């Protein structure tokens, strides 16, 4: 099959998928998920108060954020493969249904139990919803004609910025006005509505990969991701030399090596090794780690500057971050158009270089809110080009029948980077803080200098890797090159 025409694919009953409708629905999904997740960390202090936790319990409370990423990282490749086998629309509906239930339960965690572990459990359940994104990107790949694919991906990427902006500003206001529970309550009706629309209106993609699930491979990959992410996350409080942390990281290496070995032996592997050996897919996956590492590290640091140095509350912090979200909203479709015309390689390089400029601005100037806003704006503009280009490079370089697992693996690696970076940033901040009487511990400039320089170096490595990519025009490239 060569792909859908501009009118979309038809199912066995002759009904037609409308690409514009699909794009609107999937864009809305991105908005509501990012709305919830952008408020997860800023609402932690209020959540801790609700469950009668003290500062000594901060490591426990932080699992409300961490568990979502860990479960999502484990579930992404499994759901991606299931989507390739049984249908991406079917698995998307399942993921959205799980997410809707989990969000509802999370909002009522305090009413259901006095234990924080109950809320952490619901957040783990909610992490399965991360699988919606690679499935959504794969559906767009199946349903959109080649000449419109990059723009569609750009629109979806822009909606991540919209959701984050709405979460920071609207979510910040909701949290301060009515409590953290309403961050979840307010999104439930929209989550249910979108689930119904996807189930009712979007027709199943005809693209299938008729194989069985590699359960052993899934277990090994899951074990590697869990031990790695738990080890990195806990290093924030235990330290990198703690025997438990070292043991977890060693186990992660053992599991990932076992997974790689098994993929060469399995009759129907979870990931076709040859797929990740393709130059553009493998290198873009490395770039994804660098992007996730640098951006999440910088974002967390900006939140620290807002709170520790400027004394801003959740809503004011959201307003400080708003320019980055606005840049993503405006430049998402623009970057898609550029990728469509020029191919994804050079827009990706340009985006990462521009992001480095933003990091350098923040390294040098972060003493006032206006200085931070300018740095954030440049960083947001660059990261938008980098993200849209990297996603498109993966999609147009992957055979259509394996798009689900390819985008899923890319998202796993980016998620891993987004956990590693902030964990290192937290250690740096804790080691470079001074106690101010009447105020508390305040990070000094050396902490911020170290973090922004580290982010710049990681993104520079990403630029070097991206320069090795094979360039091709988005409109003429052969899929799977």
N, C-alpha and C positions, 0 to 999 in steps of 0.2 A: 504494500500500500504506500502511495507516495504522499499521503497527507490530505487533509480536507481542502476543499475549495473555499472561496470567500463566503460561501453561504453556510458552511458548517457541515458536520456529519449527520447522517440520518440513522436512526435505530431500526430494528427489525419491523417495527410498525410504521415506518415511513416518516416518523416525526423528526424534525430538524432541530439541531442545537443552534442556538443563536450566540455567536462568539461575544457580542457586546453584552448580552445578559450574563453570560458566564463571567466575563471580566468584572462586571459591576458586583456580582454576588461574591466572588472570590476576593475582590478588593475590600468589600465590607467585612469579610471574615478577618482579613489582616488588621483592619482598624480596631475591631472589638478585642481581639487577642492582645494587641499591643497596648490598648487602653488599660487592660487589667494588669499586664505585666510591668508596664512602666511605673505603676504605683506600688508594686510589691515591696521594693526595698525602702522607699521613703515612709511607708506606713508601718514599718517594723516597730518603732518605739511605741506607737499607739497599741499595736497588737500585744506587745510585751506587757503593757499596763493592763490590758484586758484579761490576760492570763496570769496576772500577779507575778511576773518575772522581773528579776533585777538585772543590773548590768553584768553580773557574774554569769547570767544565763544567755548572754548575747550569742554565743556560739551555737547554742541549741536553737534559738529563735531564727538564726540565719539560715537554718535548714528549710525554712518556708520558701526561700528563694532558691537554694541549691538543689533541693529534691526535684523541683520542677525541671531543671536543666538535665539532671542525671537521668531521670526516667525518660524524658524526651529523647536524649541522645541514644539510649538503648532501644527505644521503640521505633525511631525513625527508619533504620534500615529494614526492620521487620515489616512495618507497614508499607514501606516503599516496594519491597519485593511482593508482598501480598497484593498491592495495587497492580503490579505488572502481571500477576497471575490471574487474579479474580476480577479485576476491574478497578480503576482508580476512583471512579465515582462512588462505587459501593464502599470502598474502604474510607473515602472521605466522609461519607454519611456516618459510618460507624465512629470515626474519630470525632466528628462534630457532635454526635449524640453523647459520647463519653465526656467530652469537654463541657457540654451544657449541663449534664448531671453533676459533674465535679464542681463546676463554678457555683451551682446552686447550693451544694453541700458545704463548700468552703465558706460561703457567706453566713451559714448557720452554725459554724463550728463551735462558737462560744455558747450558743444555746443548747447544743447537743452534748457538750462535755466541757469540764473545767480543765482538761488536759490539753496541752499544746500539741501532743502527739497525734491527736485526732485531726487537727488542722493540717499538720504535716502530712498525714496520710491522704487527706483529700487533695492536697497540693500535688502529691505524687501521682494520684489518679488523674489530676488535671494535666500533668506533664505529657500524658498520651496525646493531648491535643496538639503538641508541637508537630506531630506527623501530618497535620493538615497542610503545612506549607509545601513540602516537597510533592505531595499529592496534587495540590493546586497548581504548582508550576508544571507538573507533568500533564495535567488536563489541558492547560493552555497550550502546551507543546502539541498535543494531539489534535486540538480543535482549531487552532489559528493557522492561517496560511503563512508561509515563510516570510512574506514581505511585511507582515504585521506583527510578527512574533516579538521582536525586540521592543517595540513600543508597548505591547501588552505587558511584558515583563517589567518595563520601566514604570508603568502605572501601578502595578502591584507593589513594587519596591517603594514607590512614593507613598503608598497607603501605610507602610510601616512608619514613615515619618508622621503622617496624619494621626495615626493611632497613638504614637508616643506623645505628640503635642497635646492631643485631647486628654491623654492620661495625666500628663504633667499639670495641665492647667485645670481642666474640668474635674479630673480625678482628684487633684490636690484640693480643690474647693470642696468636693463631695466628702473627702476623708476628714477635712477639718470641720465641716459643718455638721455632718450626720454620723461620722465614724467609719472606720475601715471596712465594716461589713457591707456598706452601701456601694463600695467600689465593685463588689461582686454582685450584689442584688441588682444594681442598675443595668448590668449587661445581660442578665439572664433572658429577658424577653427577646432581645436582639439575637442572642445565640440560638434560641429555639426557632425563631422565625427564619433565620438563614439556613438552619438545618432542614427545615421543611421545604424551603425553596430549592435547595440542592437536590433533595430526594425526589421532589415532584417535577421540577422543570428541566434539570440537566439530565441528558440522556447518557447512557454508559458509553465510554470509548470503546471502539472495536479493536483497539490494539491490545494483544495478549501475548504472554510468554508462558507456554504450557509446560511448566515444570512443578516439582514439589518443593516444599520449604526445607531448607537446610537447617534443621533444628539444632544439630551439634554446633554448626558454625554460628548460629544465632546466640547460643548459650556462651560460647567462647568470646564472641565479640561483646556481648552484654557484660560478661564478667570483667573483661579488660577495661571497658569504659567505666564501669562502676568503681572498680578499685582505683583506677587512675583519677577520676574526678573526685572521689571521696578523699583520696590521699592529698590531692592538691588543695581541696577546700579546707580540710582540717589542718593543713600546714599553717593556716593563718593564725591559729590559736596554739598549736602544739609546737610549731617550729619544724624546720626542714630536717633537723638531725634527730628528731624523735624516732625511736625504733619502730613504732606503729606506722608512722608515715613512710619510713624507708621500706618497711615490709610491704605495705600496700603498693608502692610504686614498683618494687621488684616483681610483685605478683602481676601487676598490670603488664609489665614487659613480657613475662612468661606467657600470660594469656594471649597477648597480641601475636607473639611468635607462634603459639600453638594454632591460633586462628589462621595466620598466614600459611602455615604448613598444611592445615586441613583443607584450605581452599584449593590447594594444588592436587589433593587426593580425592575430594568429594566428587561424586558423579554429577550432582546438581548443586554446585556451590552457591552460597548466598551472594557472593560477589565474584563475577568472572575476572580472574586475575589479569587476563589480557586487556580487559577494559581499562583498568587503572594504570596499565603500562603504556597506554597511548599518551603521547607527549602532552597534548593540550589538557586532557582530563587530569593526569597526574600532577602536572605543574600548577594548574588552576586550583587543585585541591590544596596544595601547599600554600598558595596565595591566600586561600580562604582562611587558613589558620592565622596567618599574619594579620589579615584584616580584622578577624574576630578578636584576636589578642589586643591589637593596638586600640581599636575603637572602644571596647568595653573597659579597658584600663583607663583610657582618657576620660570616658564618661563618668566612671566611678570617682576619679580624682576631682573632676569638676564639681560633682556633688559634695565631695569633702571640702573643697574650697568654699563652696556656697554656705555650708553649715558651720564649719570651724572658723573660717576667716571672716565671712560676711555676716554670719548669724542669721541666715535666711531660713524661713520655714518651708514646708513642702510646696506650697503654692508659689512662693517667691522663687524657689529653686526651679520649679517648672517653667516659670517665665524666663529665667536666665538661660535655660536650655532650649527655649522655643525657637530661636533663630536656626538652630541645627535642624529641627523638625521642619521648619518652613523651607529651608534649602532642599531637604529631601523631597518635600511635596512638589515644589516647583521644578526641580531639576530631574526628578525621576523620569517623567515622560520625555524631557529634553535629551537626557542621556540615552534613552531608548532610541530616539531618532538618530542620534549620532552613531550609535552602534549599528543601526540598520544601514546607514550610509557608508560607514568607514570600517565596519567590522569591530569586534570586541577588544582586540589586543591594545591598540594605542589609546582608546578612551580609558582602559583599565590602568595603563601606565600613567596617563595624565592625572587620573583621579587619585592615585596613591601619592604621586608627587605633590599634588595640591594639598592632600591631607597632611603630608609631612610639613608643608609650609604652615598649616594651622597649628601643628604641634610645636613648631619652633616659635611661633607667635606666643603661644601659651607658656612655653618655657621662659621666654624673655619678659612677657607682660601678663601678669595675672593679679596685680595689686588692686585693681578696681573692677567693678562689674562691667563697665563699658569695654575694658580691655579683654575680659573673658568672653564677652559677647562677640567681639570681632574674631577672636581665635576660634570660637565654637562655630561661627558662621562659615569661615573658610574650611574648617575641618569637615563640617556637614556637607558642603558642596563637593569636596573631593571624595568623601566616602560614598556619596551617592553614585558618582561615576564608576568608582571601583566596584561597588556591589552589583550594580546592574550589569556591568560588563562581564564580571566573573560568572554570574549566573547564566548569562547568554552564551559565554564561551563553553560552559559545561553542556548546555542543552544542544547547541548546534554541533558539538563534537561527539555526541553520544548517539548510537543507534536508537531509533525511536522505541523499540521494544524494551530497552533497558534504561529509559530516561528516569523512571521512578527510583531505581536503586542508585543511579549515578548522582542525581540531585540529592538523594538522602545521604549518601556518603559525604558529599560536599558540605551539607549542613551539619553533619556530625563533627567534622573536623573544625568548622567555623565555631560551633558550640564549644568544643574543647578549648579552643583559643580564648573564647569569651569567659571561660572559667579560670584558666591558668593566669591570664593577665591580671584580673582584679585581685586574685589571691596574692600574687607578687606585690601588687600595689598596696594591699592592706599591710603586708609585712614591712614594706618600706616606710609607710606612714607611721606605723607603730614604733619603728626604730628611730625615727627622726622627729619626735614630738617633744615639746617642752611644756612643763607644768606652769600655768599662769595662775596665780592666786585669785580666787573668786571667779575664775572662768573655767579652768580645767586644762586638760592636755590639748595643745595646739600644735599641729604640724608646722615645721619651719620650711623655709624655701628650698632647702636641700632635698627634702622629700619630693616636692613637686618637680624640681629640676631633674632628679633621677628618673622619675616616672615618665615625664614627657620626652626625655632623651631616650629612654628604653623603648617607648612607643615609636619614636622616629626611626630608631635602628631596625625594629621589627618590620615597619612598613618599607624601609629602604631595602631590606632583604626581599620583601615581596616584589618590589620594583625589579630587582636583579633577576628574580625567577620569572616574572612576567615577560621580560625582554627575550627569554628563551622560547616563548610560545610561538607556534606557527601561525602566522597572520593569514586570514582569509576573509573575504567579503561576506557579510551575513546573508546577502541575497543570492550568492552563487555557490556557496560552500556545499560540499557533499557531506551529508551527515555521517559521522563516524570517522572522519579523517584523522 
